[in-house]
Amino acid sequence: MKVVKHSGVIVDFDESKLRKSLSKSGANAEVVNTIMRQIKQVIYDGIPTKQIYKIAFGLLKKESNSLAAQYNLRDALLLLGPAGFYFEKYIARVFESEGYTTQTNLVLNGKCVSHEIDVVIKKDNQIAMVECKFHGSKEVNSDVKVPMYILSRFNDLKDRTHIIYTQKDTISDCWIVTNNHFTSDALTFGNCSGLNLLSWDYPKNDNLSTKIDNRNLYPITCLTTISRLEKDKLLAINILLVADLIKEAECLDRIGLSTNRIKNVLKEATTLCKYFQS
């Protein structure tokens, strides 16, 4: 059976890939098998992969809101746009979870021109700049022009002193982070140039996806029991993570949720975080 990917490319239906994504949501083998049977009954030759995802998401949501929330994770990152402002703040939180101190949206003077830096991180007296390449669609990847451009900015900044944490700080390293993928040329050039690259699936064992699961860094945009407008309201008051929501549950009352809805949202949030702590 053929399916149509987001890019329009036609490929064979990969049952194992779908099973893997369902299992990654936290669904047990029985649930995965049940959902696979239901999906195979309704899919057809030439079905868009987006439609398969929609069906799987709906079936998972019937089983458990928290399973659907985890399955929805990559799409949830797309909701940290449209311009990527919240994505930059989110990536700062990712680095903070690894012991870095961070600052966002700084303007630093290079040798030639000034540069607006998305995130600056510091650990063990080493300071690095982080450039966030947010894409609002799964179909867009970061190509080789991205690391080439960011390398030129890094080179303009690295040999100068800056006022960041002290009066005489230097930037010794550079990261590029994207919510999607890097093309093969971008990876080759970035690694050859000494840049640190982080994407949804790169590096293989410590990528953005695994960092989120390993450190409970689920964005509030993955929750299924609150609307897009309510998510935007939470982001506006700096509630970025599901873990933040659990710690500051009173914020749900502040944005106008009823007592019953607050209970449902917190149930989904705590179930999601508890599963991936176990």
Protein Blocks (a to p, Z undefined) as FASTA:
>chain_A
ZZddfkopacdddfklmmmmmmmnopafklmmmmmmmmmmmgcehiafklmmmmmmmmmm
mmomklmmmmmmmmmmmmmmmnommmmmmmmmmmmmnopacdehiadddfkbccddfbdc
deehiacdddddddfbfkbccdfklmmmmmmmmmmmmmpccdfkbmbdcdfbdcdddfbd
cdfklmmmmmmnopacddfkbcfklcfklmmmmnopacfklpckbcfklmmmmmmnopab
fklmmmmmmlmmmnopafklmmmmmmmmmmmmmmmmZZ
